Amino acid sequence: MLFWTLLKVALKGLLANKLRSFLAMLGIIIGVAAVISMLALGAGAQQQVVERISSMGTNLLVVHPSWHRRMGVVLGTRQNLTLSDAEAILSSVKDVKGVAPVVRGSAQLKYYNKNTRSSVIGTATTYFPLRNYEIERGRSFTEGEVERSSAVAVLGSVTAENLFGVNEPIGEVIKINNLNFRVIGVLKPKGETGPFSPDDMVVIPYTSAMKRLFGMDYLNEINIQATSNSALNTVQEEVTSLLRKRHKTPEGQEDDFRVFNQAELLETMSDVTRTFTILLGSIAGISMLVGGIGIMNIMLVTVTERTREIGIRKAIGAKNRDIMRQFLIESCLMSGLGGALGVAAGVGGSKIVEKALEFPTSVEITSILLALSFAVAVGIFFGYYPAQRAALLDPIEALRYE
C-alpha cells in the first residue's frame, strides 16, 4: 500500500512540472530511440547479408584453382581443375547432392544494333537449382543440349533488358563474341551481390563454352552442394582429400586449389555485422548516460525545492528509507516513462528509415527489453544520490528552510 502511495506522490510531483520533467526525460527518450534504431538497422543488415548469401545457393562449397608454390617457386598452374575432377567428386564423395562444373569469361554480346559486355557462365543443368536460379520466361538448357554443345543461352534479367529492352528475347539469336546463340530463357532477377551481378550474365552449356567460345579444357570452379548444412565440413574434408590424391600432391605440400565453405562465409559476415551492431548500440547508449545526468540534475533541484516537505514528512514519522524510496521511485518513473516514449520513437524511426531508404530493419523484442532495462538502471543509478541526500536531511533544519 505504501508503494502505491509513493508512486502517486511521485507522479503528482512530475505532473506539477511537466516541461521540466519532459526535458529531463528527453535524454533518455533520445538514447532509447537511438539504441533501438541502431540495433534494428544492424539486425536488418545481418538479415540482408544472410539472405543475399543464401540466395546464391544453400549448403554450398566452391572449389577454385590456386597457384601451387613451394619455397617461393611456382610449381603448378591455375588450369588444374578438370571435368574428371567434378565427376570424381560426384561419384566418390558421400553426402553430395549435386555438382556443377563452371567456366567463366567475359564476352561482347550483340543483337542487331544493341551490344553490351557481360559475364558468360558455362555450366551444367545442375547449376540452376544448385545456385537457386529460377527461370522467369522460357526454359533452361537440357542434358542433351549440353552433350551436343548446342549454341543456346539463358540470359540474366539485366542482360536481357540491355539487349532487348521491352521486347521478348525468347527464340531470338544473339552473337556472343561473334558466334550465334539462340536465347531459350530469361532468369528471375536476384539483385546486386557485391562486385558480381547475378542478373548481368549469360549462362550457356559448359561444353559450348569450352569448345566453341573460350577454347579451354579446364574449369574455373566446381560448385558442390551438400545434402545438409551439417554435412558441409565433412564433404569439404573428403573433397580436399580426393583432389589432393587426384592431383598427386605430396604430404606436407600445400593444396593447388581452394575450397570456399558457404557456412564459414556466412558466419564471418554475420560476426562482422554483429560487431558493428554492438558498436552502434554502444555509441547510442552514451546518450542514455547523458540523459541520466540530466535526471540527476533535476532530482537535485527537486530535493532542494521540497526541503520543507521532507522536513514535514520526517516530523510526522517518515523514516529515512521512506524518503529515499519516494525520490528513487520518482527518478525511476521519470526514466521509465522516458524509456517507453523512446521505444515508441525508436520503433517508429526504424520503420521510417526502412521506407525512406528502402533498407531493411528488424526490431527485436530483446533490444526493446535491453533498452528499457538500461533506462530503468540509469534512473536508479543517477537517482540514488539525490534520494540519499533527501533521506539524510535533518528534519529541524529542513523545517527552517525557506
C-alpha positions as CSV (number, residue, x, y, z in Angstrom):
1,M,0.0,0.0,0.0
2,L,2.9,2.3,0.9
3,F,4.4,1.7,-2.6
4,W,1.3,2.8,-4.4
5,T,1.1,5.9,-2.2
6,L,4.7,6.8,-3.0
7,L,4.0,6.1,-6.7
8,K,1.1,8.6,-6.7
9,V,3.1,11.2,-4.9
10,A,6.0,10.7,-7.4
11,L,3.6,11.0,-10.4
12,K,2.0,14.1,-8.9
13,G,5.5,15.6,-8.5
14,L,6.3,15.0,-12.2
15,L,3.0,16.4,-13.4
16,A,3.5,19.6,-11.3
17,N,6.4,20.5,-13.5
18,K,5.5,19.0,-16.9
19,L,8.0,20.8,-19.1
20,R,10.9,20.3,-16.7
21,S,10.1,16.6,-16.3
22,F,9.9,16.2,-20.1
23,L,13.2,18.0,-20.7
24,A,14.8,15.7,-18.1
25,M,13.4,12.7,-19.8
26,L,14.4,13.9,-23.3
27,G,17.9,12.5,-22.9
28,I,16.5,9.0,-22.1
29,I,14.0,9.2,-24.9
30,I,16.7,10.1,-27.4
31,G,19.0,7.4,-26.0
32,V,16.5,4.6,-26.1
33,A,15.2,5.6,-29.5
34,A,18.8,5.7,-30.8
35,V,19.7,2.3,-29.3
36,I,16.6,0.6,-30.7
37,S,17.1,2.2,-34.2
38,M,20.8,1.2,-34.4
39,L,20.1,-2.3,-33.2
40,A,17.2,-2.6,-35.7
41,L,19.5,-1.3,-38.6
42,G,22.2,-3.8,-37.5
43,A,19.8,-6.7,-37.3
44,G,18.3,-5.7,-40.7
45,A,21.8,-5.6,-42.2
46,Q,22.7,-9.0,-40.8
47,Q,19.4,-10.4,-42.1
48,Q,20.1,-9.0,-45.5
49,V,23.6,-10.5,-45.6
50,V,22.2,-13.9,-44.7
51,E,19.5,-13.6,-47.4
52,R,22.0,-12.4,-50.1
53,I,24.5,-15.2,-49.4
54,S,21.7,-17.8,-49.2
55,S,20.2,-16.6,-52.5
56,M,23.4,-17.8,-54.2
57,G,22.8,-21.3,-53.0
58,T,22.5,-23.3,-49.8
59,N,24.9,-25.9,-48.3
60,L,27.4,-24.8,-50.9
61,L,31.1,-25.5,-51.4
62,V,33.0,-23.8,-54.3
63,V,36.4,-25.2,-55.4
64,H,38.8,-22.8,-57.2
65,P,42.2,-23.5,-58.6
66,S,45.1,-21.7,-57.0
67,W,48.8,-21.3,-57.6
68,H,50.9,-24.2,-56.3
69,R,54.1,-23.0,-54.7
70,R,57.0,-24.5,-52.7
71,M,59.9,-22.5,-51.4
72,G,58.6,-19.5,-53.3
73,V,58.7,-21.3,-56.7
74,V,55.5,-21.7,-58.7
75,L,55.1,-25.5,-59.4
76,G,51.6,-25.6,-60.9
77,T,49.2,-23.5,-62.8
78,R,45.6,-22.3,-62.4
79,Q,44.5,-24.9,-65.0
80,N,44.4,-27.8,-62.6
81,L,40.6,-28.3,-62.2
82,T,39.1,-30.7,-64.8
83,L,35.8,-32.2,-65.7
84,S,37.0,-35.6,-64.4
85,D,37.6,-33.9,-61.0
86,A,34.0,-32.8,-60.9
87,E,32.8,-36.3,-62.0
88,A,35.0,-37.9,-59.3
89,I,33.6,-35.7,-56.6
90,L,30.0,-36.6,-57.6
91,S,30.7,-40.3,-57.7
92,S,33.1,-40.7,-54.8
93,V,32.2,-38.2,-52.0
94,K,29.3,-39.1,-49.8
95,D,26.6,-36.5,-48.8
96,V,27.0,-34.7,-52.2
97,K,23.6,-33.6,-53.6
98,G,24.8,-32.0,-56.8
99,V,27.9,-30.8,-58.7
100,A,28.1,-28.1,-61.3
101,P,31.3,-27.5,-63.3
102,V,31.8,-23.9,-64.2
103,V,33.9,-22.0,-66.8
104,R,33.8,-18.2,-66.7
105,G,34.7,-15.4,-69.1
106,S,33.7,-12.0,-70.3
107,A,32.3,-11.5,-73.8
108,Q,30.8,-9.0,-76.1
109,L,27.1,-9.6,-76.8
110,K,25.3,-8.2,-79.8
111,Y,21.7,-8.1,-81.0
112,Y,21.4,-6.1,-84.2
113,N,22.5,-2.5,-83.2
114,K,22.4,-3.3,-79.4
115,N,25.6,-4.5,-77.8
116,T,26.8,-4.9,-74.2
117,R,29.7,-6.6,-72.4
118,S,28.6,-9.3,-69.9
119,S,29.8,-12.3,-67.9
120,V,29.5,-15.7,-69.6
121,I,28.9,-18.7,-67.4
122,G,29.5,-22.2,-69.0
123,T,27.9,-24.8,-66.7
124,A,25.7,-27.9,-66.4
125,T,21.9,-28.1,-65.9
126,T,22.6,-28.6,-62.2
127,Y,23.9,-25.1,-61.8
128,F,20.4,-23.5,-61.8
129,P,18.9,-25.4,-58.8
130,L,22.3,-25.5,-57.0
131,R,22.6,-21.7,-57.2
132,N,18.9,-21.0,-56.6
133,Y,18.3,-19.6,-60.0
134,E,14.7,-19.6,-61.3
135,I,13.6,-19.3,-64.9
136,E,11.2,-16.4,-65.4
137,R,10.5,-16.9,-69.1
138,G,11.3,-19.7,-71.4
139,R,13.4,-22.7,-70.2
140,S,16.9,-23.8,-69.2
141,F,19.0,-26.0,-71.5
142,T,18.8,-29.8,-71.3
143,E,21.4,-32.6,-70.8
144,G,21.1,-33.4,-74.4
145,E,21.9,-29.8,-75.4
146,V,25.0,-30.0,-73.1
147,E,26.2,-33.2,-74.7
148,R,25.7,-31.8,-78.2
149,S,27.4,-28.5,-77.3
150,S,24.3,-26.7,-78.5
151,A,24.5,-22.9,-79.1
152,V,21.8,-22.0,-76.6
153,A,21.8,-19.3,-73.9
154,V,19.9,-18.3,-70.8
155,L,20.1,-14.5,-70.1
156,G,20.1,-12.7,-66.8
157,S,17.4,-10.1,-66.4
158,V,19.7,-7.1,-66.8
159,T,21.4,-8.6,-69.9
160,A,18.0,-9.3,-71.4
161,E,16.9,-5.7,-70.8
162,N,20.2,-4.3,-72.2
163,L,19.8,-6.2,-75.4
164,F,16.1,-6.4,-76.0
165,G,14.5,-3.6,-73.8
166,V,10.8,-4.4,-73.5
167,N,10.8,-6.9,-76.4
168,E,10.6,-10.6,-76.0
169,P,14.0,-12.3,-76.2
170,I,12.9,-15.9,-76.3
171,G,13.8,-17.5,-79.7
172,E,15.9,-14.6,-80.8
173,V,19.6,-15.1,-81.9
174,I,22.3,-13.1,-80.3
175,K,26.0,-13.0,-81.0
176,I,28.5,-13.9,-78.2
177,N,32.0,-12.9,-79.4
178,N,30.6,-13.1,-83.0
179,L,29.2,-16.7,-82.5
180,N,25.4,-17.2,-82.9
181,F,23.5,-18.4,-79.8
182,R,19.7,-18.8,-79.6
183,V,18.1,-17.4,-76.4
184,I,15.9,-20.0,-74.8
185,G,15.3,-18.5,-71.3
186,V,15.5,-15.5,-69.0
187,L,16.3,-15.7,-65.3
188,K,14.4,-14.1,-62.5
189,P,16.2,-11.1,-61.0
190,K,18.2,-11.5,-57.8
191,G,19.7,-8.1,-57.1
192,E,23.2,-6.9,-56.6
193,T,25.5,-9.1,-54.5
194,G,28.8,-7.2,-54.4
195,P,31.0,-6.7,-57.4
196,F,29.4,-9.6,-59.4
197,S,25.8,-9.1,-60.5
198,P,23.9,-12.4,-61.0
199,D,21.5,-10.5,-63.2
200,D,24.1,-9.3,-65.7
201,M,25.3,-12.6,-67.3
202,V,24.7,-15.3,-69.9
203,V,24.5,-19.0,-69.0
204,I,25.4,-21.5,-71.7
205,P,26.3,-25.2,-71.6
206,Y,29.9,-25.7,-70.4
207,T,30.7,-27.8,-73.5
208,S,29.7,-24.9,-75.7
209,A,31.8,-22.5,-73.6
210,M,34.9,-24.8,-73.5
211,K,34.8,-25.9,-77.2
212,R,33.2,-23.0,-79.1
213,L,33.7,-19.9,-77.1
214,F,36.8,-20.0,-74.9
215,G,38.8,-23.0,-76.3
216,M,39.8,-24.4,-72.9
217,D,40.0,-27.8,-71.4
218,Y,39.9,-26.9,-67.7
219,L,37.4,-25.4,-65.3
220,N,37.4,-22.1,-63.4
221,E,35.5,-23.6,-60.5
222,I,33.5,-26.6,-59.3
223,N,30.3,-25.9,-57.3
224,I,29.3,-28.6,-54.8
225,Q,26.0,-28.8,-52.9
226,A,26.0,-30.9,-49.7
227,T,22.8,-32.8,-48.6
228,S,22.6,-30.7,-45.4
229,N,24.4,-27.8,-43.7
230,S,25.7,-30.2,-41.0
231,A,27.5,-32.3,-43.7
232,L,29.4,-29.3,-45.2
233,N,32.6,-29.7,-43.2
234,T,32.7,-33.5,-43.8
235,V,32.2,-33.0,-47.5
236,Q,34.9,-30.3,-47.6
237,E,37.4,-32.7,-45.9
238,E,36.6,-35.5,-48.3
239,V,36.7,-33.2,-51.4
240,T,40.1,-31.9,-50.2
241,S,41.5,-35.4,-49.7
242,L,40.1,-36.6,-53.0
243,L,41.6,-33.7,-55.0
244,R,45.0,-33.9,-53.3
245,K,45.1,-37.6,-54.3
246,R,44.0,-36.9,-57.9
247,H,46.4,-34.0,-58.3
248,K,49.2,-36.2,-56.7
249,T,50.0,-33.5,-54.1
250,P,52.7,-34.9,-51.7
251,E,52.0,-34.9,-48.0
252,G,53.1,-31.6,-46.3
253,Q,52.7,-29.7,-49.5
254,E,50.0,-27.0,-49.8
255,D,46.9,-27.6,-51.9
256,D,46.8,-26.4,-55.6
257,F,43.1,-25.5,-55.1
258,R,41.0,-23.6,-52.6
259,V,37.7,-24.7,-51.1
260,F,35.3,-21.9,-50.0
261,N,32.7,-23.0,-47.5
262,Q,29.5,-21.0,-47.6
263,A,28.7,-21.7,-43.9
264,E,32.1,-20.2,-42.9
265,L,31.5,-17.1,-45.1
266,L,28.0,-16.7,-43.7
267,E,29.3,-17.0,-40.1
268,T,32.1,-14.5,-40.8
269,M,29.8,-11.9,-42.4
270,S,27.3,-12.4,-39.5
271,D,30.1,-11.8,-37.0
272,V,31.1,-8.6,-38.8
273,T,27.6,-7.1,-38.9
274,R,27.0,-8.2,-35.3
275,T,30.2,-6.4,-34.2
276,F,29.1,-3.2,-36.0
277,T,25.6,-3.5,-34.4
278,I,27.1,-3.7,-30.9
279,L,29.4,-0.8,-31.7
280,L,26.5,1.4,-32.9
281,G,24.3,0.4,-30.0
282,S,27.1,1.2,-27.5
283,I,27.6,4.7,-29.1
284,A,23.9,5.3,-28.9
285,G,23.9,4.1,-25.3
286,I,26.2,7.0,-24.4
287,S,23.3,9.4,-24.9
288,M,21.3,7.5,-22.3
289,L,24.1,8.2,-19.7
290,V,23.9,11.9,-20.7
291,G,20.1,11.7,-20.1
292,G,20.8,10.1,-16.7
293,I,23.0,13.1,-15.7
294,G,20.0,15.3,-16.7
295,I,17.7,13.3,-14.4
296,M,20.2,13.6,-11.5
297,N,20.4,17.3,-12.0
298,I,16.6,17.7,-12.0
299,M,16.3,15.5,-8.9
300,L,18.8,17.5,-7.0
301,V,16.8,20.6,-7.8
302,T,13.6,18.8,-6.8
303,V,15.2,17.9,-3.4
304,T,16.2,21.5,-2.8
305,E,12.7,22.8,-3.7
306,R,10.9,20.3,-1.5
307,T,13.2,20.6,1.6
308,R,10.3,21.8,3.8
309,E,8.1,19.0,2.6
310,I,10.8,16.5,3.5
311,G,11.1,18.0,6.9
312,I,7.3,17.8,7.5
313,R,7.2,14.2,6.4
314,K,10.0,13.3,8.8
315,A,8.4,15.3,11.6
316,I,5.2,13.2,11.3
317,G,7.1,9.9,11.4
318,A,8.5,9.2,7.9
319,K,11.8,7.3,8.1
320,N,14.9,7.8,6.0
321,R,14.2,4.8,3.9
322,D,10.7,6.1,3.1
323,I,12.1,9.4,1.8
324,M,14.7,7.5,-0.2
325,R,12.1,5.3,-1.7
326,Q,9.9,8.3,-2.6
327,F,12.7,10.0,-4.6
328,L,14.0,6.8,-6.1
329,I,10.5,5.9,-7.4
330,E,10.2,9.4,-8.9
331,S,13.6,9.0,-10.6
332,C,12.7,5.5,-11.9
333,L,9.3,6.7,-13.0
334,M,10.9,9.5,-15.0
335,S,13.4,7.3,-16.7
336,G,10.8,4.5,-17.2
337,L,8.4,6.9,-18.9
338,G,11.3,8.3,-21.0
339,G,12.2,4.7,-22.0
340,A,8.7,3.9,-23.0
341,L,8.5,7.1,-25.2
342,G,11.9,6.2,-26.5
343,V,10.8,2.7,-27.5
344,A,7.9,4.2,-29.5
345,A,10.2,6.7,-31.2
346,G,12.8,4.0,-31.9
347,V,10.3,1.6,-33.5
348,G,8.7,4.4,-35.5
349,G,12.0,5.8,-36.6
350,S,13.3,2.4,-37.8
351,K,10.1,2.0,-39.9
352,I,10.5,5.4,-41.4
353,V,14.1,4.7,-42.3
354,E,13.1,1.3,-43.8
355,K,10.5,3.0,-46.1
356,A,12.5,6.2,-46.9
357,L,15.9,4.5,-47.6
358,E,14.5,1.1,-48.7
359,F,16.9,-0.5,-46.2
360,P,15.5,-3.5,-44.2
361,T,15.3,-3.0,-40.4
362,S,14.4,-5.6,-37.8
363,V,13.2,-4.5,-34.3
364,E,13.7,-7.4,-31.9
365,I,11.9,-7.8,-28.6
366,T,15.3,-8.4,-26.9
367,S,16.6,-5.0,-28.0
368,I,13.4,-3.3,-26.6
369,L,13.8,-5.1,-23.2
370,L,17.5,-4.3,-23.2
371,A,16.9,-0.6,-23.8
372,L,14.1,-0.4,-21.2
373,S,16.2,-2.3,-18.6
374,F,19.1,0.1,-19.2
375,A,16.8,3.1,-18.9
376,V,15.5,1.9,-15.5
377,A,19.0,1.1,-14.4
378,V,20.1,4.7,-15.3
379,G,17.2,6.0,-13.3
380,I,18.2,4.0,-10.2
381,F,21.9,4.8,-10.6
382,F,21.5,8.6,-11.1
383,G,18.6,8.9,-8.8
384,Y,20.3,7.2,-5.8
385,Y,22.5,10.2,-4.8
386,P,19.6,12.8,-4.8
387,A,17.4,10.3,-2.9
388,Q,20.1,9.6,-0.3
389,R,20.7,13.3,0.1
390,A,17.0,13.9,0.7
391,A,16.8,11.0,3.2
392,L,19.8,12.3,5.2
393,L,18.3,15.9,5.6
394,D,18.0,16.9,9.3
395,P,14.2,17.4,9.9
396,I,14.7,20.5,12.1
397,E,17.0,22.2,9.5
398,A,14.5,21.2,6.8
399,L,11.6,22.8,8.6
400,R,13.6,26.0,9.0
401,Y,14.4,26.1,5.2
402,E,12.8,28.9,3.3
